[in-house]
């Protein structure tokens, strides 16, 4: 059971996990062989070591990075109890803004990982200069490392989803000292753990505390199967009591698991009337001025209470009641009170608890975790280009700052690269200057995989061999410079051909063995036998070309008479099958069951095409009436339309045979001489974008419930195309102007001229000759590769959902046009849904359903198609959102939206823990003990 959102102004919800059913046993350990533990700075010849306490194996960092130098901390800081992974480090001296990275591969794609970086300066350089530098996870800012004491052992953790099987941890020199690192750990987590961490955001650990533990006890692996580090806080004092048990405390949550060793202790105030809790301060940085925080409080009763005693308390955040009605912890079972969205404050955060009037015992608290939230939506360079440029680097052993992502962040792009940046798709390498870089050997074929390359400068090196013909496949290439090398052979004919039409400039001076005139590069002597063979082969080729030409002419002739596709229905499935649709007179004819109109009939229906109700790439759409009074929409193809006969045939034949309540119905068609038209059912409320943009005649704003219903019905129509048709159909132009509304505001998908069949056999995608659709709605992989899947429609639908939530257009006008995806991600990174929700709804919406729709939309618009949900998933999620909105205003299953219960008395004394940043491990004379 979940309880109580905080008041909306807190921009976060607090939930209580009191799950019914059997408890989750946590005694079994994870396989530690999946752990990656890197001791930075170990010599290359070292084989690593096994930690004495955790029994985890550490390996040297050779192979994870090729930059930096190894060092030992000063001997005065090495003690017998100091774990070995703190003894050495690797430092990275360089210029300001230089980026040095560790690359860790062989990870599980799309799995959540805990990544931990540890630092101890230990005056390794005998300079006593404490550095400050930035830490990045891939292209995303993680945290600023601020070393404030020579002997300080600092820990930085982030929980994030790793999408592509490898991760880069990068240290950036900010001009305040030399970056270094002592060790690097990666621990796999179950994906259902820490649900606040998703594809769009990671959790940066601020603190993780074990209340009531002895000062010398630090809990980690194997007691914690995920090797989280739980620091102790507060031994027994006059103001606090510690309670403990030797019994196992079990978890009941699938989303949060605390080890029994942590939950076996708790603290409570000695004065039962005292409120108590903990406070922490925000930790802003130059790159995150107002970080948002999420918090988990772990609670379990450790005492078997007599019948006449009650432990019940209320829980507050900064004085606002979070959990109402009085909470009673469960005996030997862990409950978790947590925030599912980040909250923001410029003042200290205060979690406090006080006993209710009926309670005879004070509150207790076992453990807590606090995380700040960071965005992980930074866009990495196109994966194919990363692989290509990395292969170039490894082939030639390039001595530049070529670490991390080649193009992102923009400030840290690799030397010699020019990149092009897009609003909603990955950056691409457009220029590469490797002049005078000491390159030797052949010209790498990997250059040909940089598909966006416009110039390539390989001059003044020692390259040998021939120029690869595969470089002619770089269609955007305008400059190719090979000056001053040792190339041989001839320039490929396709490249020479492009120089003749002035689409490519090739520079090749000072290559003494390179032949630049292809005709004169052929061997001069040929014997008579070889010449006869040439004549015979030439004659055969000529005959084959003539036959091929005749076949091609026949094919074109048949195409001119029209080849169409029939759509045959079987049950509720639609099967597209090719057939030659020709009448006896030889003219193409649509074999449709729908009514066929003449052009004169269309003139009568539309009153000579008097009233225009829409425009599109096909032409204008006119309002009309049939003889029985039925209103229709007539879509007439214009002579200047970019959409031709094929699009018309596709839309007509598709709509003739597929039927769904959320697809616009085709009533009839016209194909008479040059006139082509489709006659649809009339949708009197027009297109969705008109309502969202406020351009409807009534000027009314759609309510949140209406928007949710429209989103759900649109998703159902697209789900039918993806799942209810065989083969599945991809719409390719999903947008708010193609979602039409009838008189009851019921939504129907329209405009099927770009429909594409998909998934014949085992195909993973369908390729197209060109990109069609509407900019701002197009999936990035379709733009980059021309390859379509049904996830391309999902991306477009995600943009539609964002328009529904915000009321903003898909491209926001400004000094620089911004995609709605980028605009929303930037604002939700601060956790404030009110900053994006359409203000015209005047707050009349269930905030939880708005959050869910926004989160769902951002998942739809992730870069990787495989990470997007299916339309079936979206239908289910939108149905849940609609149910939340319908139930709004009522108390339902323990959810409360208003403040109730006992107020916190202002004259009650409060005992408070002040929590510092966990990154600072206390320095002890005996070293940190592990439990």
C-alpha positions in Angstrom: 0.0 0.0 0.0 1.3 3.5 -0.8 0.5 6.5 1.2 0.2 10.2 0.7 1.7 12.7 -1.8 3.2 15.8 -0.2 1.5 19.1 -1.0 2.0 20.0 -4.7 4.4 22.9 -3.9 7.0 20.4 -2.7 7.2 19.1 -6.3 7.8 15.5 -4.9 5.7 12.6 -3.6 6.5 10.6 -0.5 5.3 7.0 -0.6 5.2 4.2 2.0 6.0 0.7 0.8 3.8 -1.6 2.9 3.7 -4.6 0.5 1.4 -7.5 1.2 2.3 -11.0 0.6 5.5 -13.0 1.4 8.6 -11.2 2.3 11.6 -11.1 0.0 14.4 -13.1 1.3 17.8 -11.4 0.9 20.1 -13.9 2.3 21.4 -15.1 -1.1 24.4 -13.2 -2.4 24.9 -11.9 -5.9 27.6 -13.5 -7.9 30.5 -11.3 -7.2 32.1 -12.4 -10.4 29.9 -9.8 -12.1 31.6 -7.1 -10.0 34.3 -5.0 -11.5 36.9 -3.6 -9.1 39.7 -1.5 -10.5 42.7 -0.4 -8.4 44.0 2.7 -10.3 47.7 3.1 -10.3 48.8 -0.5 -9.9 51.9 -1.3 -12.0 51.2 -2.9 -15.3 53.0 -6.0 -14.2 50.7 -6.5 -11.2 48.1 -9.3 -11.3 45.9 -7.5 -8.8 44.9 -8.6 -5.3 42.0 -9.8 -3.1 40.7 -7.5 -0.4 41.1 -9.1 3.0 37.7 -8.2 4.3 35.3 -8.2 1.3 37.2 -11.0 -0.5 36.6 -9.1 -3.7 39.3 -9.2 -6.4 40.9 -6.0 -7.6 42.6 -5.7 -11.0 45.1 -3.1 -12.3 43.7 -0.3 -14.5 45.9 -1.3 -17.5 43.6 -1.8 -20.4 40.9 0.6 -19.1 42.9 3.7 -20.0 46.1 4.6 -21.8 46.6 8.0 -20.2 48.0 9.3 -17.0 50.8 8.1 -14.7 50.9 5.8 -11.7 51.7 7.0 -8.2 51.8 5.8 -4.5 50.4 8.0 -1.7 53.0 9.3 0.7 54.2 6.7 3.2 53.0 8.7 6.2 49.4 8.0 5.2 49.8 4.2 4.7 48.6 2.3 7.8 48.3 -1.4 8.4 44.5 -1.1 8.4 44.2 1.0 5.2 42.8 -1.2 2.5 45.2 -1.7 -0.4 43.0 0.0 -3.0 43.7 3.3 -1.3 47.5 2.9 -1.6 47.9 3.8 -5.3 46.4 6.2 -7.7 46.6 7.4 -11.3 46.9 11.2 -12.1 46.2 12.9 -15.3 48.2 16.1 -15.8 47.1 18.2 -18.8 45.6 21.5 -20.0 42.5 23.0 -18.7 39.4 21.3 -20.0 41.4 18.2 -20.9 39.4 15.0 -20.4 40.8 11.7 -19.3 38.6 8.6 -19.4 38.4 5.0 -18.2 36.4 2.8 -20.6 34.8 -0.3 -19.1 33.2 -2.8 -21.4 31.6 -6.2 -21.3 28.7 -4.8 -19.3 25.0 -5.9 -19.6 23.2 -3.5 -21.9 20.2 -1.7 -20.4 21.0 -2.8 -16.9 21.2 -0.5 -13.9 24.7 -0.2 -12.3 26.1 1.3 -9.1 29.3 3.1 -10.2 31.7 4.2 -7.5 34.8 6.4 -7.9 37.2 6.8 -4.9 39.8 9.3 -4.2 42.6 9.8 -1.6 45.2 12.5 -2.4 47.7 11.4 0.2 50.2 14.1 -1.0 51.3 11.7 -3.7 53.1 14.5 -5.6 54.7 16.1 -2.5 53.1 19.4 -3.5 50.3 19.6 -0.9 48.0 21.1 -3.6 44.4 19.8 -3.1 42.7 19.6 -6.5 39.1 20.3 -7.7 38.0 18.7 -10.9 34.8 17.4 -12.6 33.6 13.8 -13.0 31.5 12.7 -16.0 29.6 9.5 -16.7 29.9 9.2 -20.5 28.7 12.6 -21.9 26.8 13.5 -18.7 28.1 15.6 -15.8 28.2 13.5 -12.7 29.7 15.6 -9.9 32.5 17.9 -8.9 35.3 16.3 -6.9 36.6 18.6 -4.2 39.5 17.3 -2.3 39.6 19.2 1.0 42.1 17.3 3.1 45.3 15.4 2.3 44.2 12.3 4.2 40.5 12.4 3.3 39.1 9.2 1.7 36.3 10.4 -0.6 33.7 8.3 -2.3 31.4 9.3 -5.1 28.6 7.0 -6.3 26.0 7.2 -9.1 23.2 4.8 -10.0 22.5 4.8 -13.7 21.3 2.6 -16.5 24.0 1.6 -18.9 22.4 1.4 -22.3 25.0 0.0 -24.7 27.3 -2.5 -22.9 30.1 -0.2 -22.0 30.6 3.0 -20.0 33.2 5.7 -19.8 34.1 7.5 -16.5 35.9 10.7 -17.3 37.9 13.2 -15.2 38.0 16.8 -16.5 40.7 19.3 -15.6 38.9 22.5 -14.6 42.1 24.4 -14.0 42.1 23.9 -10.2 44.6 21.1 -9.9 45.5 17.8 -11.4 42.7 15.2 -11.6 43.5 11.7 -10.1 41.6 8.6 -9.0 42.3 5.8 -6.5 39.9 3.1 -7.6 36.8 2.5 -9.6 34.0 0.0 -8.9 31.0 -1.2 -10.9 28.2 -3.2 -9.3 25.2 -4.5 -11.3 21.8 -3.9 -9.7 18.4 -5.3 -10.5 16.5 -2.9 -12.7 13.6 -2.7 -10.4 15.8 -1.3 -7.6 15.9 2.5 -7.2 13.0 3.3 -9.6 13.9 7.0 -9.6 16.9 6.1 -11.7 15.8 5.6 -15.3 16.9 6.4 -18.9 16.6 10.1 -18.3 18.2 10.5 -14.9 20.7 9.0 -12.6 21.0 9.1 -8.8 24.1 10.7 -7.2 24.7 9.5 -3.7 24.7 12.3 -1.1 24.5 10.1 1.9 23.8 6.5 3.1 23.5 6.0 6.8 23.1 3.1 9.2 21.5 4.6 12.4 22.5 3.1 15.7 25.6 1.2 14.4 28.9 1.4 16.3 31.2 4.1 15.1 33.7 1.5 13.8 31.2 -0.6 11.8 30.9 0.0 8.1 28.5 -2.4 6.3 29.2 -3.5 2.7 29.7 -6.7 0.8 29.0 -9.6 1.6 26.4 -8.3 4.1 25.1 -6.0 1.4 24.9 -8.2 -1.8 25.2 -5.0 -3.9 28.3 -3.8 -2.1 26.7 -0.5 -1.1 28.7 1.2 1.7 26.6 2.0 4.8 28.3 4.5 7.1 27.4 4.5 10.8 25.8 7.5 12.5 25.5 8.0 16.2 26.4 5.7 19.0 24.4 5.7 22.2 24.3 9.1 24.0 22.2 10.7 26.7 19.7 12.1 24.2 19.4 9.0 22.1 18.8 5.3 22.7 19.9 2.5 20.4 17.9 -0.6 20.0 19.1 -3.7 18.2 18.3 -7.3 17.5 20.1 -10.4 16.3 17.1 -11.6 14.4 17.0 -11.4 10.6 15.1 -8.3 9.3 13.6 -9.1 5.9 12.6 -6.9 3.0 9.1 -6.6 1.6 9.9 -4.2 -1.2 10.9 -5.0 -4.8 12.2 -1.5 -5.3 14.4 -0.9 -2.2 16.3 -3.5 -0.3 18.3 -2.8 2.9 20.6 -5.5 4.3 19.6 -7.1 7.5 22.9 -6.1 9.1 21.8 -2.5 8.6 18.2 -2.9 9.7 19.2 -4.8 12.9 19.9 -1.4 14.7 17.8 1.7 15.1 17.8 4.9 17.1 15.1 6.7 19.0 15.0 9.8 21.3 15.1 9.1 25.0 12.3 11.7 25.5 9.2 10.1 24.1 7.6 13.5 23.5 10.5 14.7 21.4 10.4 14.9 17.6 13.5 13.7 15.9 15.0 13.2 12.5 17.8 14.4 10.3 18.7 17.4 8.2 21.0 18.0 5.2 22.1 20.9 3.0 21.9 21.0 -0.7 25.3 20.7 -2.5 25.1 23.0 -5.5 27.9 23.1 -8.1 28.8 25.3 -11.0 26.9 23.0 -13.3 23.9 22.4 -11.0 22.9 25.4 -9.0 19.8 23.9 -7.5 20.0 20.1 -7.3 16.9 18.1 -6.7 16.9 15.3 -4.0 15.2 12.0 -3.4 15.3 10.3 -0.1 14.5 6.8 1.3 13.9 6.2 5.0 14.1 2.6 6.1 12.0 1.5 9.1 11.5 -1.7 11.0 10.3 -2.5 14.5 13.0 -4.4 16.4 11.2 -4.9 19.7 8.4 -7.3 20.3 6.0 -4.9 21.9 3.6 -5.8 24.7 -0.1 -5.4 24.0 -0.5 -2.2 26.0 2.2 -0.3 24.1 2.0 1.5 20.8 4.6 3.0 18.5 3.0 5.3 16.1 4.3 8.6 14.5 3.9 11.1 11.8 6.6 12.0 9.3 7.3 15.5 7.9 9.5 17.1 5.3 10.4 20.7 6.2 7.3 20.9 8.4 4.9 19.6 5.7 3.1 16.4 6.7 4.2 13.6 4.4 2.7 10.4 5.8 -0.5 11.0 7.6 -2.8 8.9 9.8 0.1 7.6 12.0 2.6 5.1 10.9 3.5 2.0 12.9 6.6 0.1 11.8 6.4 -3.7 11.2 8.1 -6.1 13.4 11.3 -7.5 11.7 10.1 -6.4 8.3 11.5 -3.4 6.4 9.2 -0.7 5.2 10.5 2.2 3.1 9.2 5.8 3.0 10.6 7.4 -0.1 10.1 10.3 -2.6 9.5 9.2 -6.2 10.2 12.6 -7.6 13.0 15.1 -6.7 12.2 18.0 -4.4 14.0 21.4 -4.4 14.7 23.9 -1.7 17.2 26.7 -1.1 17.0 25.9 2.7 18.2 22.9 4.6 16.1 19.8 4.2 14.6 18.4 7.4 13.1 15.0 7.8 11.4 14.8 11.2 9.1 12.4 13.1 6.9 12.8 16.2 4.7 10.5 18.1 0.9 10.7 17.7 -1.3 11.3 20.7 -2.1 7.6 21.0 1.5 6.5 20.9 3.2 5.3 24.1 6.6 4.9 22.5 8.9 7.4 20.6 9.6 7.1 16.9 12.4 5.0 15.6 14.6 5.1 12.5 16.9 2.4 11.1 18.6 3.8 8.0 18.4 6.4 5.3 19.7 7.1 1.8 19.8 10.6 0.1 20.5 11.1 -3.6 20.6 14.1 -5.8 19.3 13.7 -9.3 21.3 14.4 -12.5 20.2 14.3 -16.1 21.5 11.4 -18.2 19.9 12.7 -21.4 23.1 13.9 -23.0 23.3 12.7 -26.6 26.4 10.7 -27.6 27.8 10.6 -31.1 26.3 8.2 -33.6 27.4 4.7 -32.5 28.7 3.7 -35.9 30.8 6.8 -36.1 32.2 6.3 -32.6 33.3 2.8 -33.7 34.8 4.1 -36.9 36.8 7.0 -35.3 37.9 4.7 -32.4 39.2 2.2 -35.0 41.1 5.0 -36.7 42.6 6.0 -33.3 43.7 2.5 -32.5 45.0 1.8 -36.0 47.3 4.8 -36.0 47.8 5.2 -32.2 46.8 8.8 -32.5 48.5 10.9 -29.9 45.8 13.4 -29.1 43.1 14.0 -26.5 41.0 11.2 -28.1 39.2 9.9 -25.0 35.5 9.8 -24.1 32.9 10.6 -26.7 34.3 12.1 -29.9 31.7 15.0 -30.2 30.0 15.3 -26.8 29.9 17.3 -24.7 30.7 19.9 -27.3 33.3 21.6 -25.1 35.4 18.4 -25.0 35.2 17.3 -28.6 38.3 15.5 -29.9 41.1 17.6 -31.4 41.0 17.6 -35.2 37.3 16.7 -35.3 34.5 19.0 -36.6 31.0 17.8 -35.5 27.5 18.8 -36.4 25.0 19.0 -33.6 21.2 18.4 -33.8 18.4 19.1 -31.5 16.9 15.6 -31.2 19.4 13.3 -32.8 23.0 12.3 -32.1 25.9 14.6 -33.3 27.8 13.5 -36.3 31.5 13.8 -37.4 31.6 16.1 -40.4 35.3 17.0 -40.6 38.5 15.2 -39.7 42.0 16.8 -39.7 44.8 14.4 -39.1 47.5 16.4 -41.0 51.0 16.0 -39.6 49.9 13.4 -37.1 52.6 10.8 -37.7 50.2 8.3 -39.4 51.8 5.4 -41.2 50.6 2.3 -43.0 47.6 2.0 -45.4 44.6 4.3 -45.5 42.1 2.7 -43.1 38.8 1.5 -44.5 37.3 2.8 -41.2 37.2 6.3 -42.7 34.4 5.1 -45.0 32.1 4.5 -42.0 32.1 8.2 -41.1 29.0 8.7 -43.3 28.6 12.4 -42.4 32.2 13.3 -43.4 32.5 16.4 -45.5 36.3 16.9 -45.4 39.2 14.6 -44.6 42.7 15.9 -44.3 45.4 13.2 -44.1 48.2 15.4 -45.5 51.9 15.4 -44.4 51.9 11.9 -43.0 53.7 8.7 -44.1 50.7 6.8 -45.5 51.4 4.0 -48.1 49.4 1.7 -50.3 46.5 2.7 -52.5 43.6 5.0 -52.0 40.6 2.8 -51.0 37.8 2.9 -53.5 35.3 2.6 -50.6 35.9 6.3 -49.8 33.7 7.1 -52.9 30.8 6.0 -50.7 31.1 9.1 -48.6 28.5 11.0 -50.5 28.9 14.3 -48.5 32.6 14.5 -49.0 33.8 17.7 -50.6 37.5 17.8 -49.8 40.0 14.9 -49.6 43.6 15.9 -48.9 46.4 13.3 -49.4 49.2 15.8 -50.0 52.7 14.7 -48.8 52.4 11.0 -48.3 53.8 7.8 -50.0 50.7 6.6 -51.7 50.8 4.4 -54.8 48.4 3.0 -57.5 45.8 5.2 -59.0 43.0 7.4 -57.8 39.7 5.4 -57.9 37.5 6.2 -60.9 34.5 7.1 -58.8 36.4 9.7 -57.0 37.8 11.1 -60.2 34.3 11.3 -61.6 33.2 13.5 -58.7 36.1 15.8 -59.3 35.0 16.4 -62.9 31.5 17.5 -61.8 33.1 19.8 -59.1 31.4 18.0 -56.2 34.8 16.9 -54.8 38.3 18.4 -54.5 41.2 15.9 -54.2 44.7 17.1 -53.2 47.4 14.6 -53.9 50.7 16.5 -54.5 54.0 15.0 -53.3 52.9 11.4 -53.7 55.6 10.3 -56.2 54.2 6.8 -56.7 50.6 7.9 -57.2 49.3 7.8 -60.7 46.7 10.6 -61.2 45.6 9.7 -64.8 43.7 6.5 -64.5 43.8 5.8 -68.3 47.6 5.9 -68.4 48.0 3.7 -65.2 47.1 0.5 -67.1 49.8 -1.9 -68.2 50.9 -1.1 -71.8 51.5 -4.7 -73.1 48.9 -7.3 -73.6 49.4 -10.6 -75.5 47.1 -11.8 -78.3 45.5 -14.5 -76.3 44.4 -12.1 -73.6 43.2 -9.7 -76.2 41.0 -12.4 -77.7 39.6 -13.1 -74.3 38.8 -9.4 -73.9 37.0 -9.4 -77.2 34.9 -12.4 -76.4 34.1 -11.1 -72.9 33.2 -7.7 -74.4 30.8 -9.3 -76.9 29.1 -11.3 -74.2 28.7 -8.3 -72.0 27.3 -6.3 -74.9 24.6 -8.9 -75.6 23.7 -9.1 -71.9 23.4 -5.4 -71.7 21.0 -5.4 -74.7 18.9 -8.1 -73.1 18.8 -6.2 -69.8 17.8 -3.1 -71.5 14.8 -4.8 -73.2 13.7 -6.3 -69.9 14.0 -2.9 -68.3 11.9 -1.3 -71.0 9.2 -3.9 -70.6 9.2 -3.4 -66.9 8.9 0.4 -67.2 6.0 -0.1 -69.8 4.1 -2.2 -67.3 4.8 0.2 -64.5 3.3 3.0 -66.7 0.1 1.0 -66.9 0.1 0.7 -63.1 1.0 -1.9 -60.6 -0.9 -1.7 -57.3 -1.3 -3.7 -54.1 -4.4 -5.4 -53.0 -5.2 -5.5 -49.3 -7.1 -8.7 -48.4 -8.8 -9.0 -45.0 -8.7 -12.2 -43.0 -10.6 -11.8 -39.8 -9.4 -8.6 -38.2 -6.0 -8.9 -40.0 -5.0 -7.0 -43.1 -2.7 -8.6 -45.6 -1.0 -6.5 -48.3 -0.4 -8.6 -51.4 0.9 -7.3 -54.8 -1.3 -7.6 -57.8 -1.6 -6.1 -61.3 -4.8 -4.0 -61.3 -5.7 -3.3 -64.9 -9.0 -3.0 -66.6 -9.7 -4.6 -70.0 -9.0 -1.2 -71.6 -5.5 -1.2 -70.1 -6.0 1.7 -67.7 -5.2 1.2 -64.0 -8.2 0.6 -61.8 -8.7 0.5 -58.1 -10.3 -2.7 -56.9 -12.1 -1.2 -53.9 -15.4 -2.2 -52.3 -16.0 1.5 -51.4 -18.1 3.8 -53.4 -16.5 5.3 -56.5 -17.4 9.0 -57.1 -17.1 10.9 -60.4 -15.4 14.3 -60.4 -18.8 15.9 -61.2 -20.3 14.2 -58.1 -17.5 15.6 -56.0 -18.3 19.1 -57.3 -21.9 18.7 -56.2 -21.0 17.2 -52.8 -18.6 20.1 -52.0 -20.7 22.9 -53.6 -17.9 23.4 -56.2 -15.2 22.9 -53.6 -16.3 26.0 -51.7 -15.2 25.4 -48.1 -11.6 24.4 -47.3 -11.2 22.7 -44.0 -7.6 21.5 -44.2 -4.4 21.4 -46.3 -1.6 18.9 -46.6 1.1 17.6 -48.8 -1.6 15.7 -50.9 -3.7 18.8 -51.5 -6.7 20.6 -50.0 -9.5 19.0 -47.9 -13.0 20.3 -48.6 -16.2 20.0 -46.6 -19.2 18.4 -48.2 -22.6 16.7 -47.9 -23.8 13.4 -49.4 -27.4 13.2 -50.7 -28.5 11.6 -47.5 -27.1 14.6 -45.5 -24.0 12.8 -44.3 -21.1 15.2 -43.8 -17.9 14.2 -45.5 -14.3 15.5 -46.0 -13.0 15.4 -49.6 -9.3 15.2 -49.9 -8.4 16.3 -53.5 -5.0 15.8 -54.9 -3.5 19.0 -56.3 -1.4 18.9 -59.5 1.5 20.4 -57.6 1.4 17.8 -54.8 4.6 16.1 -53.9 2.5 13.0 -53.2 1.8 11.1 -56.4 -0.2 8.2 -57.6 1.7 5.7 -55.4 0.8 7.5 -52.2 -2.8 7.9 -53.3 -3.0 4.2 -54.1 -1.5 3.3 -50.8 -3.9 5.4 -48.8 -7.0 4.4 -50.7 -6.3 0.7 -50.7 -5.2 0.6 -47.1 -8.3 2.5 -45.8 -10.6 0.4 -48.0 -9.7 -2.8 -46.1 -8.6 -1.9 -42.6 -11.1 -0.8 -40.0 -10.7 0.4 -36.5 -12.8 2.8 -34.3 -9.7 5.0 -33.9 -8.8 5.2 -37.6 -10.6 7.7 -39.9 -13.0 5.7 -42.2 -12.9 5.9 -46.0 -16.3 6.4 -47.6 -15.2 6.4 -51.2 -12.8 7.6 -53.8 -12.4 9.2 -57.2 -9.9 8.4 -59.9 -11.0 10.0 -63.1 -8.4 11.1 -65.6 -6.0 13.4 -63.8 -8.4 13.8 -60.8 -7.8 11.8 -57.7 -9.7 12.2 -54.4 -10.5 10.4 -51.2 -13.8 10.9 -49.4 -13.6 10.5 -45.6 -16.0 10.6 -42.7 -16.2 14.2 -41.5 -14.5 15.1 -38.2 -16.2 18.3 -37.0 -13.8 19.2 -34.2 -10.8 19.3 -36.6 -7.2 18.4 -35.7 -5.8 18.0 -32.2 -3.1 20.6 -32.9 -5.8 23.3 -33.3 -7.2 22.6 -29.8 -3.7 22.5 -28.2 -2.7 25.7 -30.0 -5.9 27.6 -29.0 -7.0 28.2 -32.6 -10.4 26.6 -32.3 -13.5 28.8 -32.7 -14.9 28.2 -29.2 -11.6 29.1 -27.6 -12.0 26.4 -25.0 -9.1 24.5 -23.5 -9.1 20.7 -23.5 -9.3 19.4 -20.0 -6.7 16.9 -18.8 -9.2 14.1 -18.8 -10.1 14.9 -22.5 -6.4 15.0 -23.4 -5.8 11.7 -21.7 -8.7 10.1 -23.6 -7.5 11.5 -26.9 -4.0 10.2 -26.2 -5.4 6.8 -25.3 -7.6 6.5 -28.4 -4.8 7.6 -30.7 -2.5 5.0 -29.1 -5.2 2.4 -29.7 -5.3 3.3 -33.4 -1.6 3.0 -33.8 -1.5 -0.2 -31.8 -4.0 -1.7 -34.4 -1.6 -0.7 -37.2 1.4 -2.3 -35.4 -0.3 -5.4 -34.0 -3.6 -5.9 -35.7 -2.4 -5.9 -39.3 -0.3 -8.6 -41.0 2.2 -7.5 -42.0 2.4 -4.7 -39.4 2.0 -1.2 -40.8 4.1 1.9 -39.9 2.3 5.2 -40.1 5.4 7.4 -40.6 3.7 10.7 -40.1 2.2 10.6 -36.5 1.6 14.2 -35.4 -1.1 16.3 -33.8 -2.4 17.6 -37.1 -3.0 14.0 -38.2 -5.1 13.2 -35.1 -8.7 14.3 -35.8 -11.6 14.7 -33.4 -15.3 14.0 -34.0 -18.2 15.8 -32.4 -17.7 13.8 -29.1 -13.9 14.6 -29.1 -13.1 11.0 -29.9 -9.7 10.7 -31.6 -9.0 9.0 -34.9 -5.7 8.7 -36.8 -5.7 10.2 -40.3 -3.5 10.6 -43.3 -2.2 7.2 -44.5 -0.3 8.3 -47.6 3.1 7.4 -46.1 2.0 4.1 -44.7 4.7 1.4 -44.9 4.4 -2.4 -44.4 7.0 -3.9 -42.1 8.3 -7.2 -40.6 8.0 -9.5 -43.6 9.8 -12.7 -42.4 12.6 -12.0 -40.0 13.3 -8.4 -41.0 14.4 -6.1 -38.1 13.6 -3.0 -40.1 12.4 -1.7 -43.4 14.7 0.7 -45.4 13.4 3.6 -47.4 15.0 5.5 -50.2 14.4 8.9 -48.6 13.2 10.3 -45.3 9.6 11.3 -45.3 7.4 12.8 -42.5 7.5 16.0 -40.5 10.7 17.4 -39.0 10.5 17.5 -35.2 8.6 14.2 -35.1 11.1 12.0 -36.9 13.0 9.4 -34.9 16.8 10.0 -34.9 17.7 6.6 -36.3 15.4 7.1 -39.2 17.0 10.4 -40.0 20.5 8.9 -39.8 20.0 5.5 -41.5 16.7 5.6 -43.5 15.7 2.5 -41.5 12.2 2.3 -40.1 10.6 0.2 -37.4 7.4 0.5 -35.4 9.5 2.3 -32.8 9.8 5.2 -35.2 6.1 5.7 -34.8 6.6 5.4 -31.0 9.1 8.3 -31.1 6.6 10.5 -33.0 3.8 9.6 -30.6 6.1 10.6 -27.7 6.4 14.1 -29.2 2.5 14.1 -29.5 2.3 13.2 -25.8 4.6 16.1 -24.9 2.4 18.5 -26.9 -0.7 17.2 -25.0 1.0 17.8 -21.6 2.5 21.2 -22.4 0.2 22.7 -25.0 3.4 23.8 -26.8 4.2 23.1 -30.5 6.6 20.4 -31.5 9.2 23.0 -32.4 9.3 26.1 -30.0 10.2 29.3 -31.7 12.8 31.5 -30.1 16.2 33.0 -30.9 17.1 29.3 -31.6 14.3 26.9 -32.5 14.1 24.2 -29.8 12.5 20.8 -30.0 9.8 20.1 -27.4 11.7 17.0 -26.4 14.8 19.0 -25.4 12.7 21.8 -23.8 10.8 19.3 -21.6 13.9 17.3 -20.6 15.7 20.4 -19.5 12.8 21.5 -17.2 12.0 18.1 -15.8 15.6 17.6 -14.9 14.8 20.1 -12.1 11.8 18.0 -11.1 9.2 20.7 -11.6 6.3 19.4 -13.6 4.4 22.7 -13.2 7.1 24.3 -15.3 6.0 22.3 -18.4 2.3 21.5 -17.9 -0.2 23.6 -19.9 -1.1 26.5 -17.7 -4.4 26.9 -19.5 -5.7 23.8 -17.6 -5.3 26.0 -14.4 -3.9 23.1 -12.3 -7.1 21.0 -12.8 -5.4 17.7 -13.2 -4.1 14.8 -11.2 -0.4 15.6 -10.8 0.6 11.9 -10.6 -1.0 11.1 -14.0 0.7 14.2 -15.5 4.1 13.0 -14.2 3.4 9.5 -15.6 2.5 10.8 -19.1 5.5 13.1 -19.2 7.8 10.2 -18.1 6.2 7.9 -20.6 6.7 10.5 -23.4 10.4 10.9 -22.6 10.8 7.1 -22.7 9.2 7.2 -26.1 11.7 9.7 -27.3 14.9 8.1 -26.0 17.7 7.8 -28.6 17.9 4.0 -28.7 14.8 2.5 -30.3 15.0 -0.7 -28.3 14.5 1.3 -25.1 11.2 2.7 -26.2 8.0 1.1 -25.1 5.6 -0.6 -27.6 2.3 0.9 -28.6 0.7 -1.9 -26.5 2.7 -0.8 -23.5 1.6 2.8 -24.1 -2.1 1.8 -24.3 -1.8 0.1 -20.9 0.0 3.1 -19.3 -2.3 5.7 -20.7 -5.3 3.7 -19.4 -3.8 3.8 -16.0 -3.3 7.5 -16.2 -6.9 8.0 -17.3 -8.0 5.9 -14.3 -6.0 8.1 -12.0 -7.6 11.3 -13.4 -11.1 9.8 -13.2 -10.5 8.9 -9.5 -9.2 12.3 -8.7 -10.9 14.1 -5.8 -11.7 10.9 -4.0 -9.8 9.0 -1.3 -8.8 5.8 -2.9 -6.9 2.8 -1.5 -5.0 4.9 1.1 -4.0 7.8 -1.2 -4.5 11.2 0.3 -4.1 14.6 -1.4 -4.8 16.9 1.5 -3.0 17.5 4.8 -4.6 15.6 7.7 -3.6 13.9 11.0 -1.8 15.5 13.9 0.1 18.8 13.2 3.6 19.1 14.4 3.7 21.1 17.5 6.0 24.1 17.4 6.8 23.9 21.1 8.0 20.3 21.0 11.8 19.9 21.2 13.5 18.2 18.3 16.5 16.0 18.3 18.2 16.2 14.9 21.1 14.4 13.1 23.0 16.7 10.8 24.1 14.5 7.8 27.2 15.4 5.9 28.2 14.3 2.4 29.0 10.6 2.4 31.9 11.2 0.2 34.0 11.9 3.3 34.8 8.7 5.0 35.9 9.5 8.6 39.6 9.1 9.1 40.2 6.8 12.1 43.4 5.8 13.8 42.5 2.2 13.3 41.1 2.6 9.9 37.5 1.8 8.9 36.2 -1.5 10.2 33.9 -3.6 8.0 31.1 -5.7 9.2 
